[in-house]
Amino acid sequence: GCLMTFIRSLFALALAVVITGCASPATVGGIVVPNQPSMTFSSDLQRNISVAVVEGGESTNPLWTSELDGTTFEQALKSSLGNAGLLNQNGDAAYTLQSNLLKADQDLFGLDLQVIAIADYTLKDSSNKVIFHNTYKTPFTAGAGDSLMAVKRLRLANEGAAQANIKAFLQGLSNLQIDTEQASTTGKTASSGKSKEQQIEDLAAENLPYTEYMQKFREINAQ
């Protein structure tokens, strides 16, 4: 009767949970990009980037699917930058990074579970000028050979796609060439918006020691 149908439905649901397990969110350790010896970075970027904010992502529903949340992605991004020798934790970074985790498209059916992570990255200097911006779309597939449990395959696919995304970003940074002379004057005379003549007049009015005056005079003329 109805009672037996209900009991059978309840048993089937319990069995499904036992077979599939509960979904777990992507982990920081599964996303972090280890040091890549093949990547080299401009000396001006080394230990000179702080992460301002990471937006986006979704939290995990334990009875449904593994998700990738912004906090986990941010921690993994910081650790990856640290492994690459780029992260500044002293509060005096010349460059600020903002990332948006736009979405992670998940293929929930089949033995091979694919996730496509899409994130953008914007790097600004101390004058708030954008010196790098790009969006990366990185797929990753976890198969039955990675795990017999579908929910674990999905977590592995989430982590793999996110790791590939951060790695693509680091590769983009490694191709970035920075004019260190221009960067060194950022926020000083170069960003004042005044003409050279006006800057020289202002400099003369400061009554600086001769050597300091000449150094700043050369900096203004070099603009």
C-alpha positions in Angstrom: 0.0 0.0 0.0 0.9 3.6 0.4 3.1 2.8 3.5 5.2 0.3 1.6 5.6 2.7 -1.3 6.8 5.4 1.1 9.2 3.0 2.9 10.6 1.8 -0.5 11.1 5.5 -1.6 12.8 6.3 1.7 15.1 3.3 1.3 15.9 4.3 -2.2 16.8 7.8 -1.1 19.0 6.5 1.7 20.7 4.1 -0.6 21.4 6.9 -3.1 23.0 9.0 -0.4 25.2 6.1 0.7 26.3 5.4 -2.8 27.0 9.0 -3.9 28.1 10.4 -0.5 27.7 14.1 0.4 29.2 16.8 -1.8 32.2 18.5 -0.5 33.5 22.0 -1.6 36.6 22.5 -3.5 39.6 22.7 -1.2 42.4 25.3 -1.2 45.1 22.6 -1.3 43.5 21.1 -4.5 43.6 24.5 -6.3 47.0 26.0 -5.3 49.5 26.2 -8.1 53.0 25.1 -7.0 56.1 27.0 -8.0 56.6 26.8 -11.8 60.3 27.0 -12.5 59.6 27.6 -16.2 57.8 30.9 -15.4 59.9 34.0 -14.7 58.4 37.4 -13.7 59.5 41.0 -13.9 61.6 42.0 -11.0 59.2 44.8 -10.3 56.4 42.3 -9.6 58.4 40.1 -7.2 56.9 40.2 -3.7 55.0 43.3 -4.8 51.4 42.2 -5.4 48.6 42.3 -2.9 45.2 40.7 -3.4 42.4 43.3 -2.9 39.3 41.2 -3.3 38.0 38.1 -5.0 34.3 38.1 -5.9 31.9 35.4 -7.1 31.7 31.7 -6.6 29.1 29.6 -5.0 28.9 27.7 -1.7 28.3 24.0 -1.5 25.0 22.3 -0.8 26.1 19.0 0.8 23.2 17.0 -0.7 23.7 18.3 -4.2 26.9 19.3 -5.9 30.5 20.4 -5.1 30.9 24.1 -5.7 33.8 26.6 -5.9 33.4 29.5 -3.5 35.2 32.9 -3.7 36.9 32.6 -0.3 38.5 29.3 -1.2 39.6 30.7 -4.6 41.0 33.8 -2.9 43.1 31.8 -0.5 44.4 29.5 -3.3 45.2 32.6 -5.4 47.2 34.1 -2.6 49.1 30.9 -1.9 49.8 30.5 -5.6 51.2 34.1 -5.8 53.3 33.2 -2.8 54.7 30.1 -4.4 55.6 32.2 -7.5 57.4 34.8 -5.3 54.9 37.6 -6.1 52.8 38.0 -3.0 53.4 41.0 -0.7 52.0 40.7 2.8 53.8 43.7 4.3 51.1 46.2 3.3 53.4 48.2 1.0 52.7 46.4 -2.3 53.0 48.6 -5.5 50.5 46.5 -7.3 46.9 45.4 -6.4 45.1 42.5 -7.8 41.4 42.1 -8.1 39.8 38.9 -9.4 36.2 37.9 -10.2 35.3 34.3 -10.3 32.6 34.6 -12.9 31.3 31.0 -12.9 32.1 27.4 -13.0 30.0 25.5 -15.5 29.5 21.9 -14.3 28.6 18.8 -16.4 26.8 16.7 -13.7 26.1 13.6 -15.8 28.3 10.8 -17.1 31.5 9.1 -15.9 33.6 12.0 -17.0 32.7 15.1 -15.1 33.8 18.4 -16.6 34.0 21.8 -15.0 34.9 25.0 -16.9 36.1 27.8 -14.6 35.9 31.4 -15.8 37.6 34.2 -14.0 39.0 37.6 -14.7 42.0 39.3 -13.2 42.8 43.0 -13.0 46.2 44.3 -11.8 46.6 48.0 -11.0 49.6 50.1 -10.0 49.8 52.6 -7.1 48.2 55.3 -9.3 45.2 53.0 -10.0 46.3 52.5 -13.6 45.4 49.1 -15.0 48.6 47.4 -16.2 47.1 43.9 -16.7 43.6 42.6 -17.4 42.5 39.3 -18.8 39.7 36.7 -18.5 40.6 33.0 -18.6 38.3 30.1 -19.4 39.8 26.8 -18.3 38.1 23.3 -18.6 39.1 20.3 -16.5 37.7 16.8 -16.7 37.8 14.2 -13.9 37.0 10.6 -14.9 36.1 7.4 -13.2 39.8 6.7 -12.9 40.2 9.6 -10.5 37.3 8.5 -8.2 34.4 6.1 -8.4 32.3 8.5 -6.4 30.6 11.1 -8.6 30.6 13.8 -6.0 34.4 13.4 -5.5 35.0 13.5 -9.3 33.0 16.8 -9.4 35.1 18.2 -6.6 38.3 17.2 -8.3 37.0 18.7 -11.6 36.2 22.0 -9.7 39.7 22.1 -8.2 41.4 21.2 -11.5 39.6 23.9 -13.4 40.3 26.5 -10.8 44.0 25.5 -10.6 44.3 25.7 -14.4 42.7 29.1 -14.3 45.2 30.5 -11.8 48.1 28.9 -13.7 46.9 30.6 -16.9 46.8 33.9 -15.1 50.4 33.4 -13.8 51.5 32.6 -17.3 50.0 35.8 -18.4 51.9 37.7 -15.7 55.1 36.0 -16.7 54.7 37.6 -20.1 54.2 41.1 -18.7 57.0 43.5 -19.1 57.0 46.5 -16.8 58.9 49.8 -17.3 60.6 49.9 -13.9 61.7 53.5 -14.3 58.1 54.6 -15.0 56.9 52.4 -12.1 59.4 54.0 -9.7 58.0 57.5 -10.4 54.4 56.4 -10.3 52.5 58.4 -7.6 55.3 61.1 -7.7 55.9 63.8 -10.2 54.8 61.6 -13.1 51.3 61.4 -11.9 50.9 65.0 -10.8 49.3 66.0 -14.1 51.4 69.2 -14.2 53.7 70.4 -17.0 57.4 70.0 -16.6 57.8 73.8 -16.4 55.3 74.0 -13.5 56.9 71.1 -11.7 60.3 72.8 -12.0 58.9 76.0 -10.6 57.3 74.1 -7.7 60.6 72.4 -7.1 62.5 75.6 -7.0 60.1 77.0 -4.4 60.9 74.0 -2.0 64.4 75.3 -1.2 65.9 71.8 -1.2 69.6 71.0 -0.8 71.4 71.2 -4.1 72.0 67.5 -4.6 68.4 66.6 -3.8 67.2 69.4 -6.0 69.3 68.2 -8.9 68.0 64.6 -8.5 64.4 65.6 -8.6 65.2 68.0 -11.5 66.6 65.2 -13.5 63.5 63.0 -12.7 61.2 65.7 -14.0 63.2 66.2 -17.2 63.2 62.4 -17.8 59.4 62.3 -18.0 
